[in-house]
Amino acid sequence: MKPEMNQTIILVSVETNEYGDVVSDDPTTNLVLTGKFRYITDIKSNRSNMEEVDSEAMAWFNPFRSDGVTPTVVKGNVIFADDTYFRIEKIIKARDFSSGPIHFLKCFLSKFNVVS
């Protein structure tokens, strides 16, 4: 079931300055995306390979921008939602069992500090 994606989430353009701080690059280059955002207090998922995922929030996005080729988000992107910056730590592509087209992207987020 595809989540209802009707919230505004900003994909922040960032760069690292000479001091190693991650700074917001140019606010005019930020992209406004439509998706679904929610806080998660704690999520731990132990699989057979003992992978553990800790997340403070999650977001869902459509898989591609309007051109149908460019992904909306990739691992490591910084987003701004609910007055907080988050870094995308992991992305899961939601598909049917037959490995058909991607229906949406489920992103695990962790809080992130960006210097304005």
Secondary structure, 3 states (H helix, E strand, C coil): CCCCCCEEEEEECEEECCCCCEEECCHHHCEEEEEEEEECCCCCCCCCCCCCCCCCEEEEECCECCCCCCECCCCCCEEEECCEEEEEEEEEEECCCCCCCCCEEEEEEEECCCEC
